[in-house]
């Protein structure tokens, strides 16, 4: 059965006695063109091990399996497993795991993440994979457009979310995706987001433990992002206050700092 088809998806759900579950963020992709763009953006080849989150009915899983060497797909909804067993039965390179993706331990060997993810776990899921010793080689995700745009923001419009990603990777918005490309159609426009993890040779590369220290400090500042750093960070901590003054950051607000600025601020605390 062709899964990139509105009528077929409706019929498959009806025959299985299932409905798309809103609380799980189930909006099934039904546009073949978008499927092709996702796979092309991820540059999948026969040597790749792909980790997918939220396969739904298996439409993207099928496309990934046609090109990748192995696909590990993680589905939380137990009721979809019998459907996946049918839609994926022609492929012998797919492993379906029934669990919460946020509890999944990524492979120790190289892998890529490609997924139409539940939008309500976008930030935790990206952090789950980026903040690992063994990061994916890249992530290609279908997410809410507004979130994708926030992730791609740079100073002076940084947010905690964009900083979280910028500390570990380079984000790029590939393409906007209309609600009509899904069944049922979501109430928001979506986007294909591509993230390439930073390597030690990259300018903005920050070691994992140092990046976590930056995030701890940044979250305090962004909790009152309209206030100057001298108030949110300087007042509670005299040492940070001195560092802010030395680097002339006292009158700045958190969204105006670059990754390198945050790095300098944290390094100053360790001196």
SERO-4910 file (N, C-alpha, C, O; in steps of 0.05 Angstrom, whole numbers):
BEGIN
 pado doro    nc1    nc2    nc3   cac1   cac2   cac3    cc1    cc2    cc3    oc1    oc2    oc3
  Unk    A     17    -24      0      0      0      0     18     25      0     36     27     16
  Unk    A     11     44    -17     25     69    -19     17     86      5     -6     94      8
  Unk    A     36     92     23     30    106     48     30    137     44     19    151     61
  Unk    A     43    146     23     44    175     18     18    183      3     19    194    -19
  Unk    A     -4    177     15    -30    180      2    -52    184     24    -55    167     41
  Unk    A    -66    206     22    -86    213     42   -107    190     45   -113    182     68
  Unk    A   -119    181     23   -140    161     24   -130    135     36   -144    122     52
  Unk    A   -106    126     28    -95    101     37    -89    102     67    -94     82     81
  Unk    A    -79    125     77    -74    127    105   -100    126    121   -101    112    142
  Unk    A   -120    140    112   -146    139    126   -157    111    127   -167    101    147
  Unk    A   -155     96    104   -165     69    102   -149     50    121   -161     33    134
  Unk    A   -123     54    121   -106     37    138   -113     40    167   -114     21    182
  Unk    A   -117     65    175   -124     70    203   -151     59    210   -155     47    231
  Unk    A   -170     62    192   -197     52    197   -197     21    199   -210     10    217
  Unk    A   -183      8    181   -182    -21    181   -168    -32    206   -174    -54    215
  Unk    A   -151    -15    217   -136    -23    241   -150    -14    267   -141    -20    289
  Unk    A   -172      0    263   -187     10    286   -171     32    302   -174     34    326
  Unk    A   -155     47    287   -138     67    300   -146     95    291   -158     99    270
  Unk    A   -138    115    307   -140    143    300   -113    156    307    -98    147    324
  Unk    A   -107    178    293    -83    194    300    -87    205    328   -108    218    333
  Unk    A    -68    202    345    -69    211    373    -57    238    376    -32    241    373
  Unk    A    -73    257    382    -64    285    384    -43    288    406    -24    303    403
  Unk    A    -48    274    429    -30    278    452     -2    266    447     17    272    461
  Unk    A      0    249    426     26    239    419     38    253    394     59    246    384
  Unk    A     24    274    386     34    290    363     34    274    337     52    278    321
  Unk    A     14    257    333     14    241    309      1    255    285    -24    257    284
  Unk    A     17    264    267      9    276    242     25    262    221     49    267    218
  Unk    A     12    244    206     27    226    188     33    240    161     15    251    148
  Unk    A     58    239    153     67    252    128     55    237    104     57    212    103
  Unk    A     44    251     85     31    238     62     41    251     36     28    246     15
  Unk    A     62    266     36     72    279     12     98    266      3    119    268     17
  Unk    A     98    254    -20    121    239    -29    145    258    -35    168    250    -31
  Unk    A    139    281    -45    160    301    -51    175    309    -26    200    311    -27
  Unk    A    161    313     -4    174    320     21    191    297     31    212    301     42
  Unk    A    180    272     28    196    249     36    222    248     21    243    243     34
  Unk    A    222    253     -5    246    252    -21    266    274    -12    290    269    -12
  Unk    A    255    297     -6    273    319      3    286    312     29    310    319     33
  Unk    A    272    300     48    283    292     74    306    273     70    328    276     81
  Unk    A    301    252     54    322    231     50    346    243     35    369    237     41
  Unk    A    341    260     15    362    273      1    379    291     19    403    292     17
  Unk    A    365    307     36    379    325     54    397    310     74    418    319     82
  Unk    A    388    286     81    403    269    101    427    255     87    444    243    101
  Unk    A    427    256     61    449    243     45    453    214     54    475    205     61
  Unk    A    431    199     54    432    171     62    445    153     41    440    156     17
  Unk    A    462    135     50    474    115     32    474     88     45    466     85     68
  Unk    A    483     68     31    480     40     40    498     34     64    495     13     76
  Unk    A    516     51     71    533     47     94    522     59    120    533     55    141
  Unk    A    500     74    117    489     89    140    471     72    158    455     55    148
  Unk    A    474     77    184    455     67    203    438     91    211    448    110    222
  Unk    A    412     89    206    394    112    211    376    105    235    365     84    237
  Unk    A    375    125    253    357    123    276    333    141    271    337    165    266
  Unk    A    309    130    271    285    145    266    268    146    291    267    126    306
  Unk    A    255    168    297    238    171    320    209    176    311    205    194    295
  Unk    A    191    160    321    163    164    313    157    156    285    149    174    269
  Unk    A    159    131    277    154    122    250    124    124    242    118    125    218
  Unk    A    107    125    262     78    126    255     69    101    240     69     79    251
  Unk    A     62    105    215     53     82    198     76     71    182     72     50    169
  Unk    A     99     84    182    122     73    168    129     85    142    145     75    127
  Unk    A    116    108    135    120    120    108    149    129    104    161    123     84
  Unk    A    161    144    124    188    152    121    207    129    126    228    127    113
  Unk    A    199    111    143    216     87    149    221     71    123    243     62    118
  Unk    A    200     68    107    203     54     81    224     67     63    241     54     52
  Unk    A    222     93     61    240    108     44    269    106     54    287    104     38
  Unk    A    272    107     80    299    105     92    311     77     87    335     75     80
  Unk    A    294     57     89    303     29     86    312     23     58    328      5     53
  Unk    A    301     38     38    308     33     10    337     41      5    349     31    -14
  Unk    A    347     59     21    374     70     16    394     63     37    418     57     31
  Unk    A    386     63     63    405     59     85    412     30     88    397     12     79
  Unk    A    434     25    102    442     -2    108    425    -14    130    418    -37    129
  Unk    A    419      3    150    402     -6    172    386     17    183    395     40    183
  Unk    A    361     11    191    344     32    203    334     21    230    322      0    231
  Unk    A    339     36    251    328     31    277    307     52    282    313     75    284
  Unk    A    282     43    284    260     62    287    246     58    314    241     35    322
  Unk    A    241     80    328    231     79    356    203     89    357    198    113    351
  Unk    A    185     72    366    156     80    367    146     75    395    148     53    406
  Unk    A    134     96    407    124     95    434     96     82    435     89     68    454
  Unk    A     80     87    414     52     78    413     50     48    407     54     41    383
  Unk    A     44     32    426     42      3    423     21     -5    402     25    -24    388
  Unk    A      0     11    401    -22      4    382    -14      6    353    -28     -6    336
  Unk    A      8     20    347     17     22    319     36     -1    311     42     -4    287
  Unk    A     45    -17    330     64    -38    323     53    -59    303     67    -67    285
  Unk    A     27    -68    306     16    -86    287     15    -75    258     19    -89    239
  Unk    A     10    -48    257     10    -35    230     37    -35    218     41    -41    195
  Unk    A     57    -28    235     85    -27    225     95    -54    216    110    -57    198
  Unk    A     85    -75    230     93   -102    223     84   -108    194     97   -123    180
  Unk    A     61    -98    187     50   -102    160     64    -84    139     72    -93    118
  Unk    A     66    -58    146     77    -39    126    107    -42    121    117    -33    101
  Unk    A    121    -54    140    150    -56    138    159    -85    132    183    -91    133
  Unk    A    141   -103    128    148   -132    126    165   -138    102    179   -159    102
  Unk    A    166   -121     81    182   -127     58    212   -120     62    228   -125     45
  Unk    A    218   -107     84    245    -98     89    258   -114    111    247   -118    132
  Unk    A    283   -122    106    297   -139    126    319   -123    140    335   -135    155
  Unk    A    320    -97    135    341    -80    148    329    -60    168    342    -40    174
  Unk    A    305    -66    178    292    -48    197    288    -62    224    279    -85    225
  Unk    A    296    -48    245    291    -57    273    271    -38    286    277    -14    288
  Unk    A    249    -48    295    229    -31    308    231    -35    338    230    -57    348
  Unk    A    234    -13    352    237    -14    382    214      2    394    209     25    387
  Unk    A    199    -11    412    177      1    426    186     13    452    189     -1    472
  Unk    A    191     39    452    200     53    477    199     83    473    193     93    452
  Unk    A    203     97    495    205    126    495    232    134    483    253    125    494
  Unk    A    232    149    462    257    156    449    276    172    467    301    171    463
  Unk    A    265    186    487    282    201    505    297    183    525    315    192    540
  Unk    A    291    157    525    305    138    541    323    119    525    335    101    535
  Unk    A    323    124    499    338    107    480    368    114    482    376    138    480
  Unk    A    385     94    484    414     97    484    424     95    455    422     73    444
  Unk    A    434    116    444    443    115    416    465     95    411    479     87    430
  Unk    A    468     86    386    489     66    380    517     77    387    521    102    386
  Unk    A    535     60    392    563     68    397    578     72    371    599     85    370
  Unk    A    567     61    350    579     64    323    565     87    309    544     97    318
  Unk    A    577     98    286    566    121    273    537    117    264    529     95    256
  Unk    A    521    138    266    493    137    258    483    164    251    496    185    257
  Unk    A    460    165    238    446    190    232    418    189    244    406    168    246
  Unk    A    407    212    251    380    214    260    363    227    238    369    249    230
  Unk    A    342    214    230    324    225    210    296    218    219    289    195    225
  Unk    A    278    239    222    252    234    234    232    256    230    239    279    228
  Unk    A    207    248    229    184    266    232    176    264    261    160    247    268
  Unk    A    187    282    277    185    278    306    160    290    318    149    309    307
  Unk    A    150    279    341    128    292    355    137    320    363    157    323    377
  Unk    A    122    341    355    131    368    360    134    376    389    149    394    396
  Unk    A    119    362    407    120    369    435    146    360    449    151    367    472
  Unk    A    163    344    435    188    336    447    212    345    430    234    334    433
  Unk    A    208    365    414    229    374    396    255    381    410    276    371    405
  Unk    A    253    400    429    277    409    444    290    386    460    314    382    458
  Unk    A    275    371    477    287    349    492    300    328    474    321    317    481
  Unk    A    287    323    451    298    302    433    324    311    420    343    295    419
  Unk    A    325    336    411    350    346    399    372    346    419    395    338    413
  Unk    A    366    355    444    386    354    465    395    326    472    418    321    478
  Unk    A    376    307    472    382    280    478    404    268    460    421    253    469
  Unk    A    403    276    435    423    265    416    448    282    414    470    272    412
  Unk    A    445    309    415    468    326    412    486    326    437    511    328    434
  Unk    A    474    323    460    490    324    485    499    296    493    497    288    517
  Unk    A    510    281    474    520    254    479    550    253    472    559    269    455
  Unk    A    564    235    484    592    231    476    593    222    446    609    231    431
  Unk    A    574    203    440    573    194    412    549    207    398    527    196    397
  Unk    A    553    232    388    532    246    374    527    233    347    543    219    337
  Unk    A    503    238    336    498    229    309    515    245    289    524    267    295
  Unk    A    520    233    266    535    248    246    520    272    236    532    292    228
  Unk    A    494    270    236    476    292    229    448    286    237    441    262    241
  Unk    A    431    306    239    403    303    245    387    317    223    392    340    217
  Unk    A    367    303    212    348    315    193    320    310    204    311    288    205
  Unk    A    307    332    212    282    330    227    260    346    215    264    368    204
  Unk    A    236    336    216    212    350    209    201    361    234    192    346    252
  Unk    A    201    388    237    192    401    262    173    424    255    169    431    232
  Unk    A    163    437    276    146    460    273    163    483    262    185    488    272
  Unk    A    153    498    242    168    519    230    178    540    250    201    549    249
  Unk    A    160    548    267    167    569    287    191    560    304    208    576    311
  Unk    A    191    535    311    213    524    328    239    523    311    261    529    321
  Unk    A    237    514    286    260    513    269    272    540    265    297    543    266
  Unk    A    256    560    262    266    588    259    280    597    284    300    611    283
  Unk    A    269    591    307    282    598    332    309    584    336    328    596    345
  Unk    A    310    559    328    335    544    330    357    556    313    380    556    321
  Unk    A    349    567    290    369    578    271    376    607    277    394    618    264
  Unk    A    364    619    297    370    647    304    398    650    315    408    633    329
  Unk    A    411    673    308    437    680    319    435    705    335    414    718    336
  Unk    A    456    713    350    456    738    364    452    761    344    463    759    322
  Unk    A    436    781    350    426    789    377    398    778    383    384    790    399
  Unk    A    390    756    370    363    745    375    365    716    386    346    700    382
  Unk    A    386    710    400    390    684    411    368    677    431    356    695    443
  Unk    A    363    652    435    345    642    456    360    618    469    381    609    459
  Unk    A    349    608    491    361    584    503    362    561    483    381    546    481
  Unk    A    340    559    468    338    537    448    359    540    426    372    520    420
  Unk    A    362    563    415    382    567    394    410    563    404    428    553    391
  Unk    A    415    572    429    441    569    442    447    539    447    469    530    442
  Unk    A    427    525    456    430    496    461    440    481    436    457    464    438
  Unk    A    428    489    414    436    476    389    463    486    379    480    471    370
  Unk    A    467    513    380    492    525    369    517    516    384    538    516    373
  Unk    A    513    508    409    536    498    425    546    471    415    569    464    419
  Unk    A    528    457    401    535    430    393    534    426    362    546    406    352
  Unk    A    521    444    348    518    439    319    511    463    303    506    485    315
  Unk    A    510    460    277    502    481    259    475    474    247    472    453    235
  Unk    A    455    492    252    428    486    243    422    501    217    430    524    213
  Unk    A    406    488    200    398    500    175    370    492    168    363    469    170
  Unk    A    353    512    161    326    507    153    326    500    124    334    516    107
  Unk    A    317    476    117    318    466     89    294    474     73    297    484     51
  Unk    A    270    470     85    246    475     69    221    477     88    219    462    107
  Unk    A    204    496     81    178    498     96    159    476     85    160    469     62
  Unk    A    143    466    103    124    444     95     96    451    104     90    457    127
  Unk    A     78    451     84     50    459     89     35    438    106     41    414    104
  Unk    A     15    447    122     -2    428    137    -15    407    119    -21    385    128
  Unk    A    -20    414     94    -33    396     75    -17    371     69    -26    352     56
  Unk    A      9    371     76     27    349     71     24    327     92     38    307     91
  Unk    A      5    331    111      1    311    133    -28    303    135    -46    317    126
  Unk    A    -31    280    147    -58    271    155    -57    262    184    -41    244    191
  Unk    A    -74    273    202    -90    297    197    -71    321    196    -50    321    207
  Unk    A    -80    342    182    -63    366    179    -59    380    206    -79    385    220
  Unk    A    -35    387    214    -31    402    239    -40    430    236    -46    439    213
  Unk    A    -43    445    257    -52    472    256    -29    492    250    -34    516    248
  Unk    A     -5    481    248     18    498    243     34    489    218     31    467    209
  Unk    A     49    508    207     67    501    185     92    487    197    101    494    219
  Unk    A    102    469    182    126    453    191    150    461    174    149    478    157
  Unk    A    173    448    181    197    454    166    216    430    168    217    416    189
  Unk    A    233    426    148    254    407    149    279    421    160    288    441    148
  Unk    A    289    411    182    312    423    196    335    404    195    333    380    200
  Unk    A    358    414    187    383    398    186    403    409    206    409    433    206
  Unk    A    414    391    222    434    399    242    460    382    238    458    357    238
  Unk    A    482    395    235    508    382    232    524    387    258    531    409    263
  Unk    A    530    366    274    545    370    298    573    382    293    585    376    273
  Unk    A    581    398    311    607    411    309    630    391    314    627    373    330
  Unk    A    652    396    300    676    379    304    697    396    319    696    420    319
  Unk    A    716    383    332    737    397    348    752    419    332    762    438    343
  Unk    A    752    416    305    766    436    289    749    460    282    759    480    271
  Unk    A    723    459    288    705    481    282    709    504    301    716    500    324
  Unk    A    704    529    291    709    553    307    693    553    333    704    560    354
  Unk    A    667    546    331    650    548    355    649    522    371    633    520    389
  Unk    A    667    504    366    667    478    381    672    483    410    690    498    418
  Unk    A    656    471    427    659    472    456    658    444    467    639    430    461
  Unk    A    678    436    483    676    409    495    651    405    511    640    425    522
  Unk    A    642    381    513    616    374    525    612    386    553    592    399    558
  Unk    A    631    382    571    628    391    598    627    421    600    613    433    616
  Unk    A    643    434    583    643    463    582    617    474    571    606    494    581
  Unk    A    606    461    551    580    468    540    558    467    561    540    484    561
  Unk    A    559    446    577    538    443    598    540    465    619    520    474    629
  Unk    A    565    474    625    568    497    643    557    522    631    544    538    645
  Unk    A    561    526    605    550    549    591    520    549    593    508    570    599
  Unk    A    507    526    588    478    524    589    467    530    617    446    543    620
  Unk    A    481    520    637    472    525    665    472    555    670    453    566    683
  Unk    A    493    569    662    495    598    666    474    613    648    461    632    657
  Unk    A    472    604    623    454    618    604    425    615    613    410    634    610
  Unk    A    417    592    624    389    589    632    381    608    654    358    617    655
  Unk    A    400    615    671    395    635    692    390    662    679    372    677    687
  Unk    A    407    669    660    404    695    647    379    696    630    365    717    631
  Unk    A    372    675    615    349    676    598    323    674    613    301    680    603
  Unk    A    324    666    639    300    665    655    288    693    659    265    697    665
  Unk    A    306    714    655    297    742    656    312    756    633    328    774    638
  Unk    A    305    748    609    321    757    586    319    787    580    335    797    565
  Unk    A    299    801    591    297    829    586    315    845    604    319    869    600
  Unk    A    326    832    624    344    846    643    373    844    634    381    825    619
  Unk    A    389    863    642    417    862    635    431    840    651    422    832    672
  Unk    A    453    831    640    468    809    652    479    817    680    483    800    697
  Unk    A    484    843    684    494    853    710    473    847    732    480    844    755
  Unk    A    448    846    724    426    841    743    421    811    747    419    802    769
  Unk    A    419    796    725    412    768    726    435    750    736    431    731    750
  Unk    A    460    757    728    483    741    735    502    755    754    514    743    772
  Unk    A    505    781    750    524    796    766    517    800    795    534    797    813
  Unk    A    492    808    800    484    813    828    486    789    846    496    791    868
  Unk    A    478    765    837    480    741    854    509    731    858    514    717    877
  Unk    A    527    739    840    554    727    841    574    749    835    577    757    812
  Unk    A    589    758    855    609    779    852    631    772    832    641    789    817
  Unk    A    638    746    831    659    738    812    650    741    783    665    750    766
  Unk    A    625    733    778    614    736    751    612    766    745    616    774    722
  Unk    A    604    781    765    602    810    761    628    822    751    628    839    733
  Unk    A    650    814    763    676    824    755    682    816    726    693    832    711
  Unk    A    676    790    720    681    780    693    664    796    672    674    802    650
  Unk    A    639    801    679    622    816    661    633    844    655    632    854    633
  Unk    A    642    857    676    654    884    673    679    883    657    683    900    640
  Unk    A    696    863    662    721    861    647    716    857    618    731    868    601
  Unk    A    696    842    611    690    836    582    670    855    571    661    853    548
  Unk    A    662    875    587    642    895    578    615    882    570    603    890    550
  Unk    A    607    863    585    582    849    581    560    858    600    537    849    597
  Unk    A    567    874    620    548    881    642    522    892    631    500    884    642
  Unk    A    523    909    611    498    922    601    485    906    579    465    915    568
  Unk    A    496    883    573    484    867    551    462    848    562    461    843    586
  Unk    A    445    839    544    425    820    550    432    793    538    447    792    519
  Unk    A    422    771    549    432    744    541    429    738    511    446    725    499
  Unk    A    408    748    498    403    742    470    424    755    451    425    748    428
  Unk    A    439    774    462    459    788    445    487    775    446    504    782    430
  Unk    A    490    755    463    516    742    465    519    719    445    500    704    441
  Unk    A    542    717    434    548    695    415    558    671    431    563    672    455
  Unk    A    561    649    417    572    625    430    600    631    441    607    622    463
  Unk    A    616    645    426    643    652    435    643    670    459    660    668    477
  Unk    A    623    688    461    620    705    485    614    688    510    626    692    531
  Unk    A    596    669    507    589    652    529    613    635    537    618    630    561
  Unk    A    628    626    517    652    610    523    672    626    539    684    615    558
  Unk    A    677    651    531    696    668    545    687    673    574    703    673    593
  Unk    A    661    676    578    650    682    604    654    658    623    661    661    646
  Unk    A    649    634    613    652    609    629    682    604    634    689    596    656
  Unk    A    699    608    614    728    604    618    738    623    640    755    615    656
  Unk    A    727    647    641    736    666    661    730    657    689    744    664    708
  Unk    A    709    640    692    702    629    719    721    607    727    723    601    751
  Unk    A    735    595    708    752    572    715    781    581    719    799    565    726
  Unk    A    786    607    714    814    617    716    821    623    746    843    632    751
***
